[in-house]
Amino acid sequence: MKFHDFSPFYRSGEGIRSKVAGDRLIDNPAVADAQGGSGASFSFDGTDDVVTVSDDASMDDIFDDGGTVSAWIYPRSDGESSYGRIVDKAKWIVYVGNEADSKVSILFYYFFSGDNGQWSSTLSVPINEWSHVTVMYDNGNVANQPTIYLNGVSLSLTVNSTPTSVRTTDDGSALKVGNDLATDDTFDGQISQVRLHNRALTADEVRASYNGQAVGFEYRGASQDSLITGVDADWGTDQPYTGNTADRVTFNSNYGWDVYGLPLNISVDTNVLTYTTTNAGHGIYYQNILEAGKNYRLTINVSSISAGGTLNLSTYDGSDYQDYPLAAGSNTVEFTHPGGTNLNLMIRGLGTYSLDASSVSTSFVKIGCVAEYLPESISDSSWLDSSGNELDGSVSGATAVNAEAGIVGRDSHLLESKTVADLQSGASFNFDGVNDVVTSSSPVDAYPITMGCWFKTSASSAAVMLALVDASASNVYYNLQLNNSGQAEMEVRNTSSFAASSTSSYNDNEWHNAVLVMSSATSRTLYVDGISIATDDDSVAFNTAV
């Protein structure tokens, strides 16, 4: 039995299973829209059409330490001069070429200070059909090769040119969709749903994106701009503190970093910070720089760690530390903040260690989708960015296809108020806080049960978002709700009542996703924005009266 008409899942005797045909979730309108042509797109004439996004630091050099570009394309040929651009940022290019037998290849070109790199896929992309294309690459080593996916499946590559030396920055170069800077390599066909990530997606995430599903909860604020800058990133000698040792107050007043733990032995000299501690839990920390559930990348150079010493990048969820080991040399660490109220970034260790920014400054960026151009963000004159960075594209010549007049949404990816099927529509119900309700018959009759929704509110009063209830009794219900403090809460009652809530508040007038998983009578977990924020193991039998 399917849960509802739009679900990509069904319930069987073996539990919850996805309805998959090959590599595609079937009955998924998000995929059907793209492949059937009912979703909005831009049509490029193969001559001079282009969508231009002005350069911005938030999307510069996205392939440093790994990046990803994806798009839905409908090529009619391999484009102007057989170099039809999908996405072009001057120093890296994703395009189609090599047309033969009603197919084209996907090619990726990257500029380096020595020889440039060029790779081409097999002749796999059909003409006059919709296909989902993803290119993933890390420019940090010339031996690295990109991975090119077609409809969620990686393709074999030919290395046409191996790069040498170091990558060339694209800082200062505009992003072009459907053409290049000179507008002489125009795409011939339609392009829709372009995304740029400043991290390498996993194979599962690429497949999820192809299936019309959003990747993680990584939106809002991902950027190539470092969150740690100036003297906090390079230990600049222009600060008055330059002594061999100093007390906590002096150090804290000169830097955004704070010192944690005593005895204290810390010095900053010519862009090198050196710290000695006899406690593995002591070190330095940057206050309130993290957001729960967001993805981050720290790039830092450790010039030395004393023999037998340890050093970690750490986060804290309120009960446990999450440690990511750092070693002598250049370190790049990607992590997700686990949740909780502690939003500090910590570097802590045992022994003596030195952080060296004399040649390369410390970088700390939020990773995720830095630019996103969805079908519902298309109009005749613009293509709005839904990533939160507002990197909107201006249209020259390209024709909007199937765009609904007057309906353009910048943030529609956050309005998935019903199901994956509504990923593109942004539909939701507005409740008045008094007596509004949507009622349906119960779809379940036993554990396990999962119930969830997207919600957005600024209210400070308690409210139930989803409930399974026995209408004839006051003591039988299974609720997903907010309390008076705006904290997400699960409450279940079958004679006895048990509740557990988050520590964070979510009545911030932003969209959030809440999911209550009731695995059994003694196992319940509450998730908000993909993060487990509360659990409960009190025994509550299921009451079939609901």
N, C-alpha and C positions, 0 to 999 in steps of 0.2 A: 504494500500500500504506500503510495506517495504521500508525503506530508501535505503538500499543496501543489497547485498547478505549476508554479514557477521553480520548484526546488530542483537542483541538480543532484539530489540524493533520493533514495527510497529506502524503506524499511523492509527487511526480509527476515527470515528465521536466523540469518547469520549476523544480524545487526544492521547498522547504517552503512549503505554502500553507495558509491557514486555511479550515476548512469553514464557510462563511458562507451563511446564507439571509437575504437582505435585510440588516438591520443586526444580526442575531443570530448568534452562534456556535451552530450546531446540535449535537446530541448532547452538550450540555453539561449535566450533571445539576444544576449549581448554578443555572442558569436554569430548568431544568425543575422543580426543587423549588419555586421561588417561583411559577412560573406554573401548575404543576399542583396546588399546594396541599399537597404532601407535606412541605415544610419547615415548621418551627415558626413560629408567629406569635401575636400577641395579637388577640383579637376584642373590639371595642368595641361597646356596645349602643345607641349613639345617645342615651343618657340621662344617665349620670353616670360612666362608666368613665374611668380615667386611669392613666397611669404617670408618676410624678414623680421627677425628678432634682434634688436640692438644688443650689442655686447654688454655683459654684466658680470661682475666678479663672481657671483653666485653660481655661474655655470662654466667658468673658465677651467680648462684642463681637467675635465671630468674623468679622464682615463688614468690620471695619476693614482697609483695604488689600486686601480681597477674601476671600470665604469661600464655602463650599458646604454645602448640606444635601441629603441624598438619602434615599429610602425606597422600599420596595416596598409598594404599597397595593392593597387589594381593596375598593373602596367599594360598599356596597349602595344608597346614596343620597348626597345631599350633606350629610347629617348633621343634628344638632340645630340648629334655627333657620336651616338652610341655610348654616351656617358650620362644617362639620365639620373640626376641627383635626387636622392631621397632626403638626406640631411647633409648639410655641408657647413663646417665652421672653419674654412680656409686651411687649417693645419691638419684636419682629419675629415674624411669624406666617406659617406655610405651611399653607394649608387648601384644602378643596374647596367649590365652590358652583355656583350657576347651573344646577342640574340640569334637563335637557331631553333628550328623545329618547334616553333610556337612557345619557346621558353627563353628565359634570361637567367644570367648568373647574378649573384649579389657580390659586389666587390667592396673592399675596405682599403683605404689609402691613408697613410699617416706620415707626416713630415718629421724628419729627424735632422740634426745638424750635420750628419754625414750623408749616407745613402738613405733614401726614404723607403718605407715599407709598403708593400702592396700584396694583398691576398685576394683570391677569388674562389667562390664556391663552385660546386658542380652546377651544370646547367639544369636547374631544378624548379625555378619559379615559373609557373604557367602564365602565358599571356591571356588577358581578358578574364582573369579570375582574381578573387580576393585572396591574399596570402598575408600571414603575419610573419614579419622579419625582425630578428633580434641580433645585434652584434655586441659582443662582450670582449673587452680587451684591457690589459694592464701594460702600460708603456714603460714600466720600471726596469725592464730588462729586454735587450734587443733579441734575445732568444725566445721571448714570449710570442705566441701566436694568438690571434683572435679566435673566438668561437662564434660561428654564425649559425643561427637557428632558423629553420623554416617551419612554421606551424608547430613550434614546440619541439622539433627534432633537430639535432645538430647535423650539419652537413660536412662532407669531406672538403678540404681546402687545398688549393694549389698556391705555393709561395712563389709569386712572380718577382718579388724583390725583398731581400732581407735588410732591415734597417741597421745602421751603424751609428755610433756615438750616442747622443742623448736627444730626447724628444724636443721639438720646437713648440714653444708655448702658443696657445691660441688666444691669449689675452689681447684684447683690442679688436678681435675679429667678430663680426656679426654672425649669427646663426641663420642659415638659409634653409628653408624647406622647399623642395621641388626645383631648386636651381643652385647655381654658384654665384659668386660675387659679380662676375662679368655677365651674368644671365645668358650664357651661351651653351649651357649643358642642362637644358630644361627637361624635367620629367614629362613623359607622355602617358597620362593616365590619372588615376585618383589616389590620394593619400589621406589617411585618417588616423586618429589616435596615436600621436607621436609622443614618446616619453624619453627623457634623459635622466639617468641615475648616476650619481657619483660613487657608485659601488658596483661590484660584479654580482649580478643576480645568480642564484643557484639554478640548476637545471629544473628543479621543481617549481621555482618561482617563475621561470620563463614559461613553463607549461601552464601554470596558473594564469599568467597574463594572457596567453593565447586563448585560454578558456573563458576569458571575460571577467576574471576575478582580480580585484585589487591585490597588490602585493603588500602583505603585512600591514602595519599601522604606522607607516613611515612618513606620512604627509605632514605638511605644515612646517616649514622652516629649514628643511634640508638645504645645504648650501656649501659651496666651496670656500666661502669666507670663513677664516679661522675665528673661533670664539675666544681664543687667547691671543692677544696681540701685544705689540710694543715691548716694554721691558719685561712683561710677564712671559713673553715668548722667547726673548733673546738674552735675558739677564743683563740688560744694558748697563754699561758702566757710567751712564749719565746720571744714575741715581746716587744720592749722597751716601748710601750704605755700601761701602767697599772694603770693610775691615775683615780680618780673619775670622772673628766670631762676633756675634751680636746677640742681644736678647730678643725674645719673641716680639716684643712691642716694636722695636726698631725695624725688624724684618717685615712685620705685617704692615707697617706704615708705608714701606717703600714699594711693596709688590701687592698684586691682587691675590697671590698665594698667602696662606697662613701656615704657621708652624704648629704641628701637633706633637706633643710629647717632650719630656725631659729625661736625662740631661741633654742640653742643647749644645750642639757644636756645628755651626753653619757658617759658610763664607761664600761670597760672590766675587769673582775676580776674572775680568776680561771675558765676559760671556759664559763663564763656567760656574755653576752652583755646586758646592760640595757640602755634604751633610753626613754627620756621624751619629748613630744611635745604637743603643744596646737593647732596644726593644723592637721586634719585628712589626709591631703595630704602629710605630711612630714614623713621622715623615712630614710631608707638606700636603696641603689640600686647597682646592679652589672652591669657594663656597657657592652653592646654589646655581651651578652652571648647567646642571642636567635637567632633563624632563623625563618623567616616568614613561617607559615603553619606547623611547626614541633610540635610534641607532647612531653610534658615534665612531669616529676614527681618530686615534691619537698617534701622531708621528713624532718621535722624540729620540734624541741621540744620547746614549749613556756611554760616557768615555771610560768609566771604570767602576767596578764593584769589588770591594775587598774580598780576599780569599775567605771562603766559607760564608760570605754574605748572601743575602737574598734581597730582591727588589720586585715590587709588584705595582701595577696599576690596579686600584681597588674601587669598588662601589659597595654600598651597604643598603640592604633592603629593610632594615629595622630589626632584623634578628640574625642575619648572617652576612659575612663579607663575601663578595665575589672577586677573586684575585686572578689577575692576568699577568703571568711572569714577564719581567723585562730582563734582557740580557745585555752584556757589554756590546756596544755597536749601535747601529740604527735599528729602531724598533717601530713597527706599525701594528697597532692593535685595534681591531674592530670589536665592538661590544654593544649590547642592548641594556639600557638601564632597567633593572629588574622590578622597579616599583617601590612604593614606600615614600616616606616623607624626607629621607636623607638624600639631598640632591647634590652632594659634594663629590668632586673628582679628587681621588686620593693617590698619591705616590708614596708608598711606605715600604720600609725594609729594615733589615738588620745589618749592621756594619757601616762601612763608609762607601758612599757612592757619589759619582759626579755626573751632572747633567750638562752636556756641552752644546751650546748654541752658537759657537764661534763661527761656524760655516753655514749651518742650516738651522733656522729658528724652529722651535717647537710649534707644531700645528695641531689644532684640535677642531674638527669639523663635524657637523651633524650630517650624516649620510642618509641618502634616500633618493626620492624623486625630486630633482632640482628644477625640472621643467616638464609640464604635462599639458598636452593639447588634445582635448577630448572632442568627440563629435558634437556634443551639445554646446560647445564653446565657439562654434563656427558661425560667422556672419559674413555678409558680403564684403565687409571692409576690414575685419580683424579675426584673429584666432586667439582667444583669451587663454592665459596660462592658469591652470588649476592647482599648481604646486604650492601656492602661498607666496611665491616670489614675484608674482605679477609681471612675468617676462612676456608680455603680450606681443603677438606678431601682427604686422601690418601687411595687407594684401595688395599685390599689384598684378592685375590680370587674371589670377586664378579665380575659378568660378565655384561658388558654394553650391553643393549638390545636396538636396533633401534637407536643407537647413530650415527649421521652422521659424517663420518670420516673427520677430519680437521675442523669441524665447532663446536667450543666450545665457548660459550658466557658468560662472567662473569656478564655483566650488561644488559642482554637482557630484563629484566623486565622494563627497562627504554626506550626501543626502540619500544613501542607500537605505531608505526607511522601511522597505519591505523585504526584498531578497536580492540575490545576485542578478536576477532577471531585470531589476529596476536600476542597475548600476548606471545606465545612461539617462534615465528619466528624471531622477532627483525628486520623485514624488514623496509626499509625507502627509500625515494628518496633523492638524493643529487643534489642541485641546484647550478648553477655556479655564481649567483649574477649578471648575465648580461642579459640573455634572456630566460632562461629555464622556462617552464610552463607545467602544466597538466590541460587540459580543458575538461569539460563535460557539458551536458545540465543541466539546472537548475532543481533541484528536488522539489522546493517549489513554491507556488503561492500566499502565504498570510502569515501574522503573525499568530501565533508565529513561530519563527525560532531559532534554535540553531545550531551553527557552531563551530567546534573546531578542534584542531590538536596538536600533539606533535612536538616540534621544538628544534633545537640546532644550535647555531650560535655564532661566535665571531666578526661578522661584526659591524661596527659603522655607517653604512649607512641605510637609511630608506628602508624598504622592506615590501611588502604585502605577507602575508602567505596564507590567504583564502579571496576570494572575490566573491560576487554575483554582476554581472555587466550587464548593457545594452550595448552590443558591438557597437550599432549604435549611442550612445550618450556619451558625456563626463561628464555629470552631474548626472548620476544615478549609484550609487554603494553602497555596504554594505561591508566594509572591516574589517578584523582582521589582524593587522599589527604591525610592530615595527617602531619606529621613529629613528631619527638620534642618539639619546642617548641610544638606545637599550631598551627603555621603551615599554611595551606592550600597544597597542592603538586600540580603535575601532573608526571607522569613517564611517558615513553614509551620503549619499547625494541624495536628490531628489529635485533638484533645489537649495535648501539651504543645506549647509554642517555643520555637527556638529561632534565634536570629543571629546574623553575623554581618558586619558592615566594613566598608573600606575606611582607611585613615584619611584619604584625600577627599575633597569635595568636587563635585562635577556640575554644580549649578552655575557655570561660568559662561552660559549662553553660547557654547561651542558644541559641535556635534561629537558624541561619544557612542561607543558600542558596548553594550552590556550583555553578558551571557551567563546564565545560571545552569550549571551542569549538575543534575541529581543522578548520580551513578547507581545509588542503591539507598536503602533506608538509612544507612549510616555514613554516607559519603556525598557531600555537596561542596561544590567549588564555585565561587563567583569571580568572573573575569570582567575587567573593564579595559577597553582598548587593547585587547589581546593579552593582558597581564593578569595573572592570578592575584586577587587582592583580599580574598577571605575564604576560609574553609570552615566546615562544621561537620562533626561526626556524631552528633546526638541522634539517637534512634527515633525515626518518624516513619511509621508504616504508611504505605500508600493507601489512600481511601478512594475506592472506585466510584464513590458518589460524585466526584468532580466530573 
